[in-house]
Amino acid sequence: MNDKNPQVCRFCGTPLRHTFVDLGSTPLSNSYLDNEALQRVEPVYPLHAKVCSNCYLVQVDDVVPPTEIFSHYTYFSSYSDTWLNHAKAFVEKAIERFSLDAGSKVVEIASNDGYLLRNFVQANIACLGVEPAQNVAKVAIQAGIPTEIAFFGEDTAERLRARGDGADLIVANNVLAHVPDLNGFVEGFKILLKPEGVVTIEVPHILKLITENQFDTIYHEHFSYFSLYTLEQLFKAHQLRVFDAEELSTHGGSLRLFVCHAASSRPTVGENLAMISNKEAAAGLNKLEGYTGFAAAVRKTCTLFTEFIDQEMAKGKTFAAYGAAAKGNTLLNVCNIKSDKIAFVVDKNPAKQEHYLPGSHIPIFPPEKIFAEKPDYLVILPWNLANEVCEQMKNIRSWGAKFVTAIPEVRVLE
């Protein structure tokens, strides 16, 4: 599809003329509704992902200002045991690999409720969180984790450096996708990072998004979707260098990049970078053709998922869901599934309970609701945490209930 009046790439400025997938118009995935909001007309916004023909950055328009999305946030990292364990393991490795000690300084961008930095605090390593959501940042501050309530970028980086908060390690996990001003954000890394310091970044890998049909990870709060190919160009443009990379299982498949100043003495781990680059090249991610055909796969998944629910409901079966996750809201809204098909969703986060999912208006309850209502199927919306959820909710099998995931395909987990 070609547009006559295209937007331009948020990294390289090339006109965006090519559609990756158009998911229609949906509400913001983290805009949970209370009873009062349920009575008002719910705003929806285009969710149209395009791909840049120059740098191959997949991106959606920033139709809503970040201040509207992230100043008050309902996602708290500490509610996932899987994610807490992931953070703890990362900190232990980082301390060892980069010889961090009491004289070091760690800064985490988008530090949320302090789930990761608390491990550095326990190791007596000085740290600072930078978190724009006041409600979430206050939880970290109350837990004794120094936190700056601010959006990160060049101005914030200059201010922190000027007061002596230059970083030996900058951690930026699952935040780069949430940034409309990519160049200003990455320039902030360059400003804040000490000459031999390291930035570690985790981002969902678009290779996995495409090959496993993870369209539900596309939502307005995720402005960009990255390959190593694109990220290396982005950092190079700001005199930074990717010197190592790892593939992770988190969020359905992520990249962890290790970045330093271009002039740093740190050696490049070429074999790791080459391995990932070769996978991307084999999938065609370094050319436009690698990004075609995704829309057809999305339509197929939606059809199969709704047909499965309809067929089982015709047999008298009932459905509930676990996890009021943003990705689940994309899935439900693109598939046009509402409370007549999935009666309710449960979530451990009290900030989401007694609310309704955006778009579908499915009510959110504490997990105990499952055991009171005893549905026949429990749809795991955050499918990346399926193992954790199946273990937590294993007692649903006592009445014959089954777990279901929809991505990358409809699966009944026996």
C-alpha positions, 0 to 999 in steps of 0.5 A, spaced: 500 500 500 502 506 498 500 513 501 500 520 497 501 524 504 506 519 508 509 520 515 516 520 515 520 515 519 522 517 526 529 515 525 531 516 518 526 521 516 524 517 510 517 518 507 513 512 510 509 509 504 509 501 505 504 498 510 506 492 515 499 491 518 493 495 519 490 493 525 484 498 524 482 503 530 483 501 537 483 504 544 489 505 548 491 498 550 493 500 557 487 505 558 482 501 563 475 503 564 472 504 571 464 504 571 464 512 570 468 511 563 464 506 561 458 510 560 462 515 556 464 514 548 471 511 548 476 514 544 479 510 539 486 511 534 488 508 528 493 502 529 497 502 522 504 499 522 508 501 517 515 499 515 521 504 512 524 503 506 530 505 508 532 503 515 527 498 515 524 500 522 517 498 523 513 503 526 506 506 528 504 513 528 505 517 535 497 519 535 497 520 542 502 524 546 507 520 551 505 524 557 498 522 556 500 514 556 505 514 561 504 519 566 500 515 570 501 507 568 497 501 570 503 496 569 507 494 575 513 489 573 513 486 580 507 482 579 510 477 574 515 472 578 518 471 571 520 478 570 523 479 577 527 472 576 529 475 569 531 482 572 535 478 578 539 474 574 541 480 569 544 484 575 548 478 577 551 477 571 552 485 569 555 486 576 560 480 574 561 482 567 562 490 568 566 489 575 561 494 578 562 495 585 561 501 591 564 506 586 560 505 580 553 508 578 547 505 575 542 508 572 535 505 569 531 508 564 523 507 565 525 503 572 518 502 573 517 500 581 524 499 582 523 491 581 530 491 577 534 496 581 533 493 588 538 488 586 543 493 585 541 497 592 542 490 595 549 489 592 551 496 595 551 499 588 549 506 587 543 507 582 538 512 580 531 510 576 528 515 571 521 513 571 515 518 568 509 515 571 508 518 578 504 513 581 509 507 579 515 511 581 512 513 588 512 505 589 520 505 588 521 511 592 517 508 598 522 502 597 528 506 598 530 506 591 532 513 588 528 515 582 527 521 578 520 522 576 521 524 568 521 522 561 528 521 559 532 524 553 537 529 551 535 535 557 534 530 562 541 526 561 544 533 561 541 535 567 543 528 570 550 529 568 551 536 570 549 534 577 554 528 577 550 522 575 554 520 569 553 512 568 557 506 568 551 502 566 545 505 563 539 499 563 534 500 558 529 494 558 523 494 554 523 502 553 526 504 547 519 501 543 515 506 547 519 512 545 517 517 539 523 521 539 528 515 538 534 520 536 533 524 542 532 518 547 539 515 544 543 522 544 541 522 551 545 515 552 551 518 549 550 524 554 549 520 560 554 515 559 561 515 562 567 514 556 568 507 558 561 505 560 555 500 557 548 501 555 544 495 556 538 495 552 532 489 551 527 490 546 522 485 543 525 482 536 521 483 530 524 477 527 520 473 532 514 478 532 513 476 524 515 469 524 511 467 530 505 472 528 505 476 535 501 481 532 498 482 539 505 486 541 503 492 536 499 497 540 499 505 540 504 505 546 509 501 542 511 506 537 517 502 534 519 495 532 526 493 532 531 488 528 538 488 530 540 491 523 536 497 524 538 498 531 546 498 529 544 504 524 540 508 530 546 507 535 551 508 529 548 515 528 549 517 535 556 515 535 555 509 539 557 502 537 553 495 539 559 491 541 555 484 543 548 482 543 544 476 546 537 473 544 532 472 550 526 468 551 522 474 554 516 477 551 516 472 546 523 473 543 527 479 545 534 482 543 539 484 549 544 489 546 550 491 549 552 498 547 558 503 548 561 509 545 564 508 538 571 510 541 570 505 547 576 500 548 571 495 549 572 489 544 566 487 539 563 480 540 563 479 532 560 472 532 554 473 537 552 479 532 554 475 526 549 469 528 543 474 529 545 478 523 545 472 519 538 470 522 535 476 520 538 476 513 535 469 512 528 472 514 529 478 509 529 483 514 534 487 511 530 488 505 522 490 504 520 484 501 521 481 508 515 485 511 510 483 506 505 478 508 504 479 515 497 482 514 494 475 512 497 471 517 494 476 522 487 475 519 488 467 519 489 467 527 483 472 528 479 467 524 481 461 527 481 464 534 474 466 534 471 460 530 474 456 536 471 460 541 464 459 537 465 452 536 466 451 544 460 455 546 456 452 541 457 446 546 455 449 552 463 451 554 464 457 558 471 462 557 474 467 562 481 470 561 488 471 565 492 477 565 489 484 563 495 485 559 496 490 553 497 485 548 491 481 550 487 488 549 490 488 542 488 481 540 481 482 543 480 488 539 482 486 533 478 479 533 472 483 536 471 479 542 467 482 547 464 479 554 459 475 550 464 470 549 469 471 554 465 473 561 471 476 565 478 476 566 483 476 572 489 479 574 493 480 580 494 487 579 489 491 584 490 497 580 486 493 574 481 490 578 474 493 578 475 496 571 474 494 564 478 492 559 479 497 553 474 496 547 472 489 549 469 492 556 470 485 559 470 486 567 477 485 571 477 481 577 482 478 582 484 471 580 480 468 586 474 469 581 476 463 577 475 458 582 468 461 584 465 461 577 469 455 574 469 456 567 471 451 562 477 454 558 482 460 561 485 464 555 492 466 557 492 473 554 500 474 556 502 468 552 509 469 554 508 468 561 504 461 560 508 457 564 508 461 570 500 462 569 499 454 568 503 453 575 499 458 579 492 456 576 494 449 576 488 447 580 483 449 575 484 442 572 480 439 578 474 441 574 476 439 567 478 446 565 483 447 560 488 453 558 488 456 551 493 461 548 492 464 541 499 466 539 502 464 534 496 459 533 490 457 537 493 452 542 489 448 548 494 446 553 493 439 556 
